[in-house]
């Protein structure tokens, strides 16, 4: 049982009484203090890391209304519902509102009756709305999903690029840009477009340690998917597929086997899409099978797994989509079914882009995604490395760490590869380096005179796939860098020097000559929630009450309380309001709203 909360400063008081939280997560307090002090802020924080609090709490501590730019109507609605449950005065202003509702929202805005207003970017940047804002006090501007401003970002939106004009329109108003997925190039672009040259920058770890990453060779995908879903019990999850047709086929196959599954894609009527999303949020659907159109607006904390039936086209998309699992911090799984045909299709789609510069960027991002899928080293190290973050030790919680591949002495092969990269001037990508190593006799090599190099043909003993695997591992291990912004050329790092000089030995994973099935190793229902057999009946009773209360109020269950709160209640078993107030997620407003009902279930359980 937690000790009672001591007297705290105003920020901690709001954190606990409004949001029901006891401690700030890493970087949150620093971001909040910067924003309250009126400084511009750039925040890079993983999904589930607590980005929303970074602007929600400051809006309560600065005069005026906080304006939040959000790309999706569903995301706005989720946030407003959750804030209303805590007593925060929030509303959204977007194209989904009828005229009467829109007028009421604007009246509240001008009356000073709002703490936070969520606005779509095109609405915000309209001359009429900017004129309105000039006549009221604005506490701050928050640009959520800020990677949408950048052409380097995986989800570029032209209407977001216009947000840089806000600096002239609302001088003196602090701006906070937040994203969970931005590689170094995208980061720089966001800062440039939004004119954040003097911003305070807060970059937290990309690591989501509660997510177990796994990749399996795609062989019989439906059978593989069904086996995986069987291991997940009744938990909620998302299955992503690239095409609408495949989404429909998978959803039909799952539903025909008795699973509560439905399809979601842009081709469905808006009312049907909204219904699927609402049913998923309310735990009436267990599984949503979707294209990437689904999820960006989802703030459902208890998604326990994400499956990619098809490979995403870039690591940013993969990271963002897998990041929809385990937002409550409890264990979750991310499974990718990977086949060579996925790569062929992705390359075909890429060629349809008429913009050559955008096509080049996407080609390099695809290459990095394939590298992740084919990696024989710790998945988490590869994933974090892409975003410029180093993980010192293998994670112990991915398929490669849990079922390691066979090792080999790769000292000689690595020296050959590094020497070849050096000899060609560190100006070429992987495919060209492999061609030189294997002694390819083609026009480009002859034009450049590289058939005369000492490293030409010194790697004929290995096949192309094996050399590609070795080069990827050298990148993942830090001996090489791949400059994605510059045609993915390979360059040596300082770590490569002792290897080239013969001063060290190197072991790498042996490249597989054929696909190898991997172990399932799935966390299932009860263990995923870290509940003992003794606590499970109480947890189910609390979950049942939560479902009833949510249905009565017309909100998703997690708006009442998240799974983390119910797990803690099941384990701590509070006896009165003071003890209940010490549970994570229970603030003063929720205590008054729901406390008596939950204490009654806890009392009944003790009596039984």
C-alpha positions in Angstrom: 0.0 0.0 0.0 1.3 3.5 -0.9 1.9 6.0 1.9 -0.4 9.0 2.0 0.7 11.8 -0.3 2.6 14.5 1.6 2.0 18.3 1.1 3.4 19.1 -2.3 4.0 22.1 -4.6 1.2 23.4 -6.9 2.4 21.2 -9.9 2.4 18.0 -7.8 -1.0 19.0 -6.3 -2.5 19.3 -9.8 -0.8 16.1 -10.9 -2.5 14.2 -8.1 -5.8 15.9 -7.5 -6.7 16.4 -11.2 -4.9 13.5 -13.0 -4.7 11.0 -10.2 -0.9 10.5 -10.6 1.7 10.4 -7.9 4.9 11.1 -9.8 6.1 12.8 -12.9 7.6 10.6 -15.6 11.1 11.4 -16.9 11.4 14.9 -18.4 7.7 15.8 -17.8 8.3 18.2 -14.9 11.2 20.0 -16.8 9.0 20.4 -19.9 6.0 21.7 -17.9 8.1 24.2 -16.0 9.7 25.5 -19.3 6.2 26.0 -20.8 4.7 27.7 -17.7 7.7 30.0 -17.8 6.8 31.0 -21.3 9.5 29.2 -23.2 9.1 27.4 -26.5 9.6 23.6 -26.2 10.3 20.7 -28.5 9.5 17.3 -27.0 10.4 13.9 -28.4 8.8 11.2 -26.1 7.7 7.7 -26.9 4.0 6.7 -27.2 2.8 6.1 -23.7 5.5 8.3 -22.2 3.1 11.0 -21.1 3.3 13.7 -23.8 -0.3 15.0 -23.3 0.3 15.9 -19.7 3.2 18.1 -20.9 0.7 20.7 -22.2 -2.5 19.8 -20.3 -1.0 20.6 -16.9 0.6 23.9 -17.9 -2.7 25.1 -19.4 -4.1 24.9 -15.9 -1.2 27.0 -14.6 -1.1 29.8 -17.2 -3.8 32.4 -17.8 -5.9 31.9 -20.8 -6.8 28.9 -22.9 -4.4 26.3 -24.2 -4.8 25.6 -28.0 -4.0 22.1 -29.0 -3.4 21.3 -32.7 -4.4 17.7 -33.4 -4.6 15.9 -36.8 -7.5 13.6 -36.1 -11.1 14.1 -34.9 -11.1 10.8 -33.0 -8.0 11.7 -31.1 -9.5 15.1 -30.1 -12.7 13.3 -28.9 -10.7 10.8 -26.9 -8.7 13.5 -25.2 -11.7 15.7 -24.4 -13.7 12.7 -22.9 -10.7 11.8 -20.7 -10.2 15.4 -19.6 -13.9 15.9 -18.8 -13.7 12.8 -16.5 -11.0 14.6 -14.5 -12.9 17.9 -14.3 -10.8 19.8 -16.8 -12.8 22.2 -19.0 -12.0 21.0 -22.5 -13.7 21.1 -26.0 -12.8 20.4 -29.6 -13.5 22.6 -32.6 -13.6 20.7 -35.9 -15.6 19.8 -39.0 -17.6 17.0 -37.1 -19.5 19.6 -35.0 -23.0 20.8 -36.1 -23.5 24.5 -36.3 -25.2 24.9 -32.9 -22.5 22.9 -31.1 -19.7 24.9 -32.9 -21.4 28.2 -31.7 -21.5 26.9 -28.1 -17.8 26.0 -28.2 -16.9 29.4 -29.6 -19.1 31.1 -27.0 -17.2 29.2 -24.2 -13.9 30.2 -25.8 -14.8 33.9 -25.7 -16.3 33.6 -22.2 -13.0 32.2 -20.8 -14.8 29.0 -19.9 -12.2 26.6 -21.4 -8.9 25.4 -20.2 -8.0 23.5 -23.4 -9.4 23.7 -27.0 -8.5 21.0 -29.5 -8.4 22.3 -33.1 -7.7 20.8 -36.5 -4.8 22.6 -38.2 -6.8 23.9 -41.2 -9.4 25.4 -38.8 -6.7 27.0 -36.6 -5.0 28.7 -39.6 -8.2 30.1 -41.1 -8.1 34.0 -41.0 -11.4 34.1 -39.1 -10.2 31.8 -36.3 -6.8 33.6 -36.0 -8.7 36.8 -35.7 -10.7 35.3 -32.8 -7.6 34.2 -31.0 -6.1 37.7 -31.3 -9.0 38.9 -29.2 -8.6 36.4 -26.3 -5.8 35.3 -23.9 -4.0 32.2 -25.2 -2.0 30.3 -22.6 0.0 28.2 -25.0 -0.1 26.4 -28.4 0.6 22.7 -28.5 1.3 21.0 -31.8 0.7 17.3 -31.3 2.0 14.7 -33.8 4.5 17.4 -34.9 6.3 15.0 -37.3 3.4 15.9 -39.7 5.1 19.2 -40.5 8.1 17.6 -42.0 8.6 16.2 -45.5 11.1 13.8 -43.9 8.3 12.6 -41.5 6.5 9.4 -42.4 3.1 11.2 -42.2 3.7 14.6 -43.9 0.6 16.8 -44.0 0.7 20.1 -46.0 -1.8 21.8 -43.7 0.6 21.2 -40.8 3.5 23.0 -42.7 1.5 26.3 -42.4 1.7 26.2 -38.6 5.0 28.1 -38.7 3.0 31.3 -39.4 1.7 31.1 -35.8 4.9 32.8 -34.6 3.9 36.0 -36.4 0.2 35.7 -35.6 0.5 35.1 -31.9 3.8 36.6 -30.8 4.8 35.9 -27.2 2.6 32.8 -26.9 4.8 29.7 -26.0 4.6 26.9 -28.5 5.3 23.2 -27.7 5.8 20.7 -30.5 5.5 17.0 -29.5 6.2 13.8 -31.4 6.9 10.2 -30.6 8.6 9.3 -33.9 11.2 11.5 -35.4 14.7 10.5 -36.7 17.4 13.3 -36.6 16.5 14.7 -40.0 12.8 15.0 -39.1 13.7 16.6 -35.8 15.7 19.3 -37.5 12.9 19.9 -40.0 10.3 20.3 -37.3 12.4 22.9 -35.5 12.9 24.8 -38.8 9.3 24.8 -40.0 7.8 25.8 -36.6 10.6 28.3 -36.0 11.8 26.8 -32.7 15.4 27.9 -33.0 15.5 29.1 -29.3 13.3 26.3 -28.0 14.1 24.2 -25.0 14.7 20.6 -26.3 13.7 17.5 -24.4 14.5 14.1 -25.9 13.6 11.1 -23.9 14.4 7.5 -24.7 12.6 5.8 -27.5 12.7 2.6 -25.6 9.4 0.9 -24.7 10.7 -1.8 -22.4 7.3 -3.3 -21.8 6.9 -4.2 -25.5 8.3 -7.5 -26.7 9.3 -7.3 -30.3 9.3 -10.3 -32.6 9.6 -11.1 -36.3 8.6 -14.4 -37.9 9.1 -15.6 -41.5 5.7 -15.3 -43.2 4.8 -18.9 -44.2 1.1 -19.6 -43.6 0.1 -16.2 -42.2 -3.5 -16.9 -41.2 -2.4 -20.0 -39.3 0.5 -18.1 -37.7 -1.9 -15.3 -36.7 -4.5 -17.6 -35.2 -1.8 -19.4 -33.1 -0.6 -16.1 -31.9 -4.1 -14.8 -31.0 -4.8 -18.1 -29.1 -1.9 -17.2 -26.9 -3.4 -13.8 -26.1 -6.6 -15.0 -24.4 -9.3 -12.3 -24.3 -6.9 -9.3 -24.6 -7.4 -6.4 -26.9 -5.2 -6.0 -30.0 -4.8 -4.6 -33.5 -3.8 -6.5 -36.6 -2.4 -4.3 -39.5 -2.5 -5.2 -43.1 -1.5 -3.1 -46.2 -4.6 -3.5 -48.4 -8.3 -3.1 -47.8 -9.0 -6.4 -49.4 -6.6 -8.2 -47.1 -8.1 -6.4 -44.1 -11.6 -7.7 -45.0 -10.4 -11.2 -45.6 -8.5 -11.4 -42.3 -11.4 -9.9 -40.3 -13.9 -12.3 -41.9 -11.6 -15.3 -41.2 -11.2 -14.3 -37.5 -14.9 -13.6 -37.0 -15.8 -16.9 -38.6 -13.7 -18.6 -35.8 -15.7 -16.9 -33.1 -13.3 -14.0 -32.4 -14.8 -10.6 -31.8 -13.0 -9.0 -34.7 -14.0 -6.3 -37.3 -12.4 -4.5 -40.2 -11.4 -0.9 -40.4 -10.2 1.0 -43.5 -10.8 4.2 -45.4 -13.1 2.5 -47.9 -15.8 1.9 -45.2 -18.6 4.4 -44.6 -17.6 6.9 -41.9 -20.5 5.8 -39.7 -19.2 2.2 -39.8 -15.6 3.3 -39.1 -16.8 5.3 -36.1 -18.8 2.4 -34.8 -15.8 0.0 -35.0 -13.6 2.4 -33.2 -16.2 3.1 -30.5 -16.8 -0.7 -30.0 -13.0 -1.3 -29.7 -12.6 1.6 -27.2 -15.5 0.2 -25.1 -14.0 -3.4 -25.1 -17.0 -4.7 -27.1 -14.6 -5.7 -29.9 -11.4 -7.6 -29.0 -9.5 -7.2 -32.3 -9.5 -4.6 -35.0 -8.0 -5.6 -38.4 -7.0 -2.4 -40.1 -5.0 -0.5 -42.6 -2.7 2.2 -41.2 -5.8 4.5 -41.3 -6.6 3.1 -37.9 -4.9 3.9 -34.7 -3.4 7.4 -34.8 -6.5 8.7 -33.0 -6.6 5.8 -30.6 -5.7 6.5 -27.0 -6.7 3.1 -25.6 -4.2 2.2 -22.9 -4.9 -1.5 -22.6 -4.0 -2.7 -26.1 -2.0 -5.8 -25.3 -0.7 -6.7 -28.8 -0.1 -5.4 -32.3 0.4 -7.7 -35.2 1.7 -6.6 -38.6 0.4 -9.1 -41.2 2.4 -7.1 -43.8 5.7 -5.2 -43.3 5.3 -1.4 -42.9 7.2 0.8 -45.4 9.3 2.6 -42.7 10.5 2.2 -39.2 8.7 5.3 -38.0 5.4 3.8 -39.0 6.3 0.4 -37.4 7.4 2.2 -34.2 4.2 4.3 -34.0 1.9 1.4 -34.8 3.6 -1.0 -32.3 3.6 1.9 -29.8 -0.2 1.6 -29.6 0.3 -1.5 -27.5 1.0 -1.3 -23.8 0.4 2.4 -23.3 -0.5 1.6 -19.7 3.0 0.3 -19.1 2.0 -3.3 -18.7 3.6 -6.1 -20.8 2.6 -6.1 -24.5 3.6 -7.9 -27.7 4.5 -6.7 -31.2 4.7 -9.3 -33.9 5.8 -8.8 -37.5 5.2 -11.4 -40.2 7.9 -10.8 -42.7 8.1 -12.2 -46.3 10.2 -11.2 -49.3 7.0 -10.5 -51.2 6.3 -7.7 -48.8 9.5 -6.0 -49.9 8.6 -6.4 -53.6 5.2 -4.8 -53.1 6.6 -2.0 -51.0 9.1 -1.2 -53.8 6.3 -1.2 -56.4 4.3 1.2 -54.3 7.3 3.4 -53.8 7.8 3.8 -57.6 4.3 5.3 -57.9 5.5 8.4 -56.1 6.0 11.1 -58.8 8.2 13.3 -56.6 11.8 12.0 -57.1 13.2 13.5 -53.8 10.3 12.0 -51.8 10.9 8.7 -53.6 14.6 8.8 -52.6 13.7 9.4 -49.0 11.1 6.6 -48.9 13.6 4.2 -50.6 16.1 4.7 -47.8 13.5 4.4 -45.1 12.3 1.1 -46.7 15.9 -0.2 -46.7 16.1 0.5 -43.0 12.8 -1.3 -42.3 14.0 -4.4 -44.2 17.2 -4.2 -42.2 15.2 -4.3 -39.0 13.1 -7.3 -40.2 16.2 -9.3 -41.3 18.3 -8.3 -38.3 20.0 -11.1 -36.4 20.9 -8.8 -33.5 18.8 -7.5 -30.6 15.6 -5.9 -32.2 15.5 -3.1 -29.6 19.1 -2.1 -30.3 18.3 -1.9 -34.0 15.1 0.1 -33.5 16.7 2.6 -31.1 19.8 2.8 -33.2 17.7 4.0 -36.1 16.5 7.0 -34.0 20.0 7.8 -33.0 19.9 6.2 -29.5 22.3 3.5 -28.3 21.3 0.6 -26.0 24.4 -0.6 -24.3 23.3 -4.2 -23.8 20.8 -6.5 -25.7 17.4 -6.1 -24.2 16.5 -9.7 -23.3 12.9 -9.1 -24.4 12.8 -9.7 -28.1 12.8 -12.8 -30.3 16.5 -12.6 -31.1 17.5 -12.2 -27.4 15.1 -15.0 -26.3 16.0 -17.4 -29.1 19.5 -16.3 -30.2 20.8 -17.4 -33.7 23.9 -19.4 -34.1 27.2 -17.4 -33.7 30.3 -17.4 -35.9 33.7 -15.9 -35.9 33.2 -13.0 -38.3 36.6 -11.2 -37.8 37.9 -11.9 -41.3 34.6 -11.2 -43.1 34.2 -8.0 -41.2 37.7 -6.8 -42.0 37.1 -7.5 -45.7 33.8 -5.5 -45.6 35.3 -2.6 -43.7 38.4 -2.5 -46.0 36.2 -2.5 -49.1 34.1 0.4 -47.8 37.3 2.3 -47.1 38.8 1.5 -50.5 35.7 2.8 -52.4 36.0 6.1 -50.5 33.0 5.6 -48.1 30.8 7.0 -50.9 28.5 4.0 -51.7 25.6 2.0 -50.4 25.3 -1.7 -49.4 24.5 -3.1 -52.8 27.5 -1.6 -54.5 29.9 -2.6 -51.7 28.6 -6.2 -51.9 29.1 -6.2 -55.7 32.7 -5.1 -55.3 33.3 -7.7 -52.6 31.9 -10.5 -54.8 33.9 -9.4 -57.9 30.9 -8.2 -60.0 32.0 -7.2 -63.5 29.5 -4.5 -64.4 29.7 -1.2 -66.2 29.5 1.0 -63.1 32.4 -0.8 -61.4 34.5 -0.6 -64.6 33.7 3.1 -65.1 34.9 3.8 -61.6 37.9 1.5 -61.9 37.0 -0.4 -58.8 37.8 -3.8 -60.5 41.5 -2.8 -59.9 41.0 -2.4 -56.1 42.6 -5.0 -53.8 39.2 -5.7 -52.3 37.5 -6.5 -55.6 36.4 -10.1 -55.5 37.8 -10.9 -52.0 34.4 -12.0 -50.8 33.4 -14.5 -53.5 33.1 -17.2 -50.9 29.9 -15.7 -49.5 26.6 -15.0 -51.3 24.9 -11.6 -51.6 22.4 -12.3 -48.8 25.1 -13.3 -46.4 27.2 -10.2 -47.1 24.1 -8.0 -46.7 23.4 -9.6 -43.3 27.0 -9.0 -42.2 26.9 -5.4 -43.3 23.6 -4.9 -41.4 25.0 -6.4 -38.3 28.1 -4.1 -38.5 25.7 -1.2 -38.7 23.6 -2.4 -35.8 26.8 -3.1 -33.7 28.2 0.4 -34.4 31.1 -0.3 -36.7 29.4 1.4 -39.6 26.9 4.2 -40.1 24.4 4.4 -42.9 23.8 8.0 -43.9 20.1 7.8 -44.8 20.0 11.5 -45.7 22.8 11.0 -48.2 21.8 8.1 -50.4 22.4 5.5 -47.6 26.2 5.5 -48.1 28.2 3.5 -45.7 30.9 5.1 -43.5 33.3 3.7 -40.9 33.1 4.7 -37.3 35.9 5.0 -34.8 34.9 1.6 -33.4 36.0 0.0 -36.8 39.7 1.0 -36.4 40.8 -1.7 -34.0 38.9 -4.3 -36.1 40.6 -3.2 -39.3 44.0 -3.2 -37.6 43.5 -6.8 -36.4 43.5 -5.8 -32.7 40.3 -7.5 -31.9 38.0 -10.5 -32.7 34.4 -10.2 -33.7 31.5 -12.7 -33.4 28.3 -12.1 -35.4 25.1 -14.1 -35.9 25.5 -16.6 -38.7 23.3 -15.5 -41.6 20.6 -18.2 -42.1 20.7 -20.0 -45.4 17.0 -20.7 -45.2 14.1 -19.4 -43.1 14.0 -20.6 -39.5 10.7 -20.8 -37.5 10.9 -18.8 -34.2 9.5 -19.6 -30.8 6.2 -18.0 -29.9 7.1 -16.9 -26.4 4.0 -15.0 -25.8 2.8 -13.3 -22.7 -0.9 -14.2 -22.1 -3.8 -12.6 -20.3 -3.1 -12.9 -16.6 0.7 -12.9 -16.8 0.6 -9.8 -19.1 -1.3 -8.0 -16.4 1.1 -9.2 -13.7 -1.8 -10.6 -11.6 -1.6 -13.6 -9.4 -4.3 -16.3 -9.5 -5.6 -14.9 -6.1 -6.0 -11.4 -7.5 -7.6 -12.3 -10.8 -11.3 -12.8 -9.5 -11.2 -9.3 -7.9 -9.7 -7.8 -11.0 -12.5 -9.3 -13.1 -15.2 -8.0 -10.7 -13.6 -4.5 -10.8 -13.4 -4.7 -14.6 -17.1 -5.7 -14.8 -18.1 -2.7 -12.6 -16.0 -0.4 -14.8 -17.8 -1.7 -17.9 -21.2 -1.0 -16.3 -20.2 2.6 -15.3 -18.7 3.3 -18.7 -21.9 2.1 -20.4 -24.1 4.3 -18.2 -22.0 7.4 -18.9 -21.4 6.6 -22.6 -17.6 6.7 -22.4 -14.9 4.0 -23.1 -14.0 1.9 -20.0 -10.5 3.3 -19.7 -12.0 6.8 -19.2 -13.4 5.5 -15.9 -10.1 3.9 -14.8 -7.3 2.2 -16.7 -6.1 -1.4 -16.3 -3.1 -0.2 -14.3 -5.5 1.3 -11.7 -7.6 -1.9 -11.5 -4.5 -4.1 -11.2 -3.2 -1.9 -8.3 -6.7 -2.0 -6.6 -6.7 -5.8 -6.9 -3.3 -6.0 -5.3 -3.5 -3.2 -2.7 -7.3 -3.8 -1.9 -7.9 -0.3 -0.4 -10.5 -0.1 2.4 -11.6 3.5 2.4 -11.4 6.7 0.4 -8.0 7.8 1.8 -6.5 4.5 0.8 -8.3 4.6 -2.6 -6.9 8.1 -3.3 -3.4 6.6 -3.0 -4.0 4.3 -6.0 -2.4 5.4 -9.3 -5.1 7.0 -11.6 -7.5 8.0 -8.7 -7.8 11.8 -8.4 -10.2 13.8 -6.4 -12.8 14.1 -9.2 -12.8 10.4 -10.0 -12.9 9.5 -6.2 -16.1 11.6 -5.9 -17.6 10.1 -9.1 -16.7 6.4 -8.7 -15.1 5.8 -5.3 -18.2 4.5 -3.5 -19.0 2.0 -6.2 -15.5 0.5 -6.3 -15.1 0.4 -2.5 -18.4 -1.5 -2.4 -17.0 -4.2 -4.8 -13.8 -4.3 -2.7 -15.8 -4.7 0.5 -18.0 -7.5 -1.0 -14.8 -9.3 -2.2 -13.3 -9.2 1.3 -16.6 -10.5 2.8 -16.7 -13.4 0.4 
